Amino acid sequence: MFYRPEDGHGLPHNPFNAIVAPRPIAWVSTRGELGDNLSPYSFFNAVAYTPPQVVFSSTGTKPDRDGTKDSVAQIRESGVFCVNLVTYALKDLMNASCANFPAGTDEFVECGIEKAQCETIDCPRVVGAPAALECRLVQVIELMGKGNFLVHGEVTGVHIDDACLKDGHYLPPDRLARLGYRDYAAVSDLFEMVRPGG
């Protein structure tokens, strides 16, 4: 099969977001003029070591957020955000937080998710996350297409659950990943490979 995205794929569901997978999930917490917000994004990754940097993309719009979604709107206001990582044990809470709540709804409260204050930024974080990355906004880049924005942040603080540290390595029980459609995976099978010459 070959198709040009501009012509359509002819399948019951768009295969694109299932092709580039698995993708880690950024459970993004923000604080803005309307309060605290928490929402998952699966177009997410780390992009540099020094200084540590991450990006995530928000796609689509909400009628009460002027051409974007709550997270991007609040990051533009505050200049900060926190990326909380997700495990299988948190899947139901993460999924509940992606409901299309009205602007100003605190998903922490609405979904029964415990929050704590970040250390380097004025933002909440998910207490039960295996790791959380406190970020200062570097830039919001408008992408092609309606309501598509890339958020680029510098990591200014890192929280790691002590239970996820083993022999100096970060080893959570699993890592929840998005596979596309309604499919997810809990990644827990690991193996090591040594690079040539090293």
N, C-alpha and C positions, 0 to 999 in steps of 0.2 A: 504494500500500500504506500502511496505517496499522495500528499495533499499540500496545497498552498493555503496557509491560514486565512488569507484574504478571501478564498473561495469557499471555505468551510470544509469540514472533515467528513460529513455524511454519516457519522456514527451517533448512537443514542446520547453519548456524553463526550465532552471534549477530552481527548487523550493527553493534551499537553502537560497539565499539572501532575499527571501520573507518570510521565516519562522521566522527568527530572526528580528522582526520588531515591532514597528517603530524604526528607528535609527536616532538620531540627525545628522545634517550635519555640518561638520567642513569645513568652507570656508577658506582655508589656504592661507595666503599671505606670500610671502617670498621675499628676496632681495639677489641677488647673483652676480657673476661676469658678467652675461649677462643682469642684470637689475632686474626689479620687475616682480613678477608672482602671479597669483591668480587662485586657482582651488578648486573645492569642493570634499570632501571625506565623504562617508556615513558609513565607518567602523570607528566610532569615539565615544569616551566617556570620561567623567571625571573618575578618578580612585582613588583619595585620596584627603582628606581635608587639612592635615597639613604635609608638605607644599602642596598647591594645585597642582595637577598633572593631565595631560590629555594624551591620546594616540590616534593616528589615524593610519590606515593602508593604504598604497599605494599598489595597485595591478596592475600588467601589466608593460609594458616597452614602451619606445619610442626609435626609432633608433638613435636619436641624443642626447641621454642621458645615454649611456653606462650602459644598464641593469636596468634602473629605469625610473622615470618620473621627470619632472622639479622641483616639490616641494622638493622631497627627495634630489635630486642633490644639490639644493641651500641651503637646511638646513645643509647638510654636509659641505658646504663651509663656511656658516656664523655662524652656531651654534645657530640660533634663527628662530622663526616663530611666526605668529599671527593666532589664530583661531577666525574667525568672525562668529557669529551665524546668522541664516537666518530666515526671516519671509516670509509669503505668498507674501507680497508686493515686496520682493526681488527675487522671484522665477525665473523670466525670466532673470534677470541679472546673477544670479547664474548659471542657465542652459547655458546661452551663454558662460560663462567663462570656461565651461568644454570641449569646442571644442578642437580638437587636433592641436593646433597652434605649429609652429616651436619653438624650444628653442630660448629664447631671446625675444619672443613676450610679451609685457606688456598687460595683459588682462584688466587691469584697463582702459588703453587708448583704446584698441581695442573694448571693450564692453561698453564704456561710464560710467564707475563706478568711483565715486569720492573717492579719497584716501587722507589720512592724515598720518603724521609721528607718529609712536608709541613713548611712553614716556621712557620706560626702555630698549628698544632694537632698533637697526638700522634696521627697517622693516616698510613697509607700513601697513595700516589697512583700512577697508571699513568704510567710514564715516557714511553711512546709516544703519549699522548693529545695532541691539538692544543692543548687547554686543559684546565685543572683548577681547580675552585673549592673552596677550603678553607672549610668552614662550621662555625659554632657553632650548636648547636641553640637555637631560639627556643621551639618547642613541638611536641608530638606531639598531634594531634587525632584522636580516635576518630570515624570516619565511620559512617554507617548501614551495616548489613550485617556479617556475621561476618568478622573479620580485615582490615577496611579501616581504614588509618591514613594520615593526611596528616602528613608531616614538613616543618616550616618551619624554614629556617636562614638565618642572616645570613652573608654572604660576608666572610671576614676576610683572604683571600689569593687571588691569581689568578696561575696559571702559564700562560704562552702560549709555545708552540713558536716560536722566532724565525723559522723558515721560513714560518710562517703570518702574519707581519706584512709587509704590502706598502703602502708609501706611508702609513704610519700607520694602516692599517686591518687589522682581524683578518679574514683571508681564507684559511681552510683549503682544502685541495684539494676537499673536499666535506663535507657534513654528513649522517651517517646518520640516517634517520628511520624510525619505525614507522608502518605504514599499516593495521595490523589483520591479523587472521588470521595467516598466516605471511609476510605481505608487508612488505617494507622498500623504501626508496628512498635513493639517494645523491643528495642535492640539490647540483647544481653550476651550474645555469643561473641567473644573477643579472640583475636589471635594477633601475634606480633610478627612484623616483618622488618628486617634490617636493611637499610638502604645500601646500595653498592658503595664500597669504599668506606663505610662507616659503621 
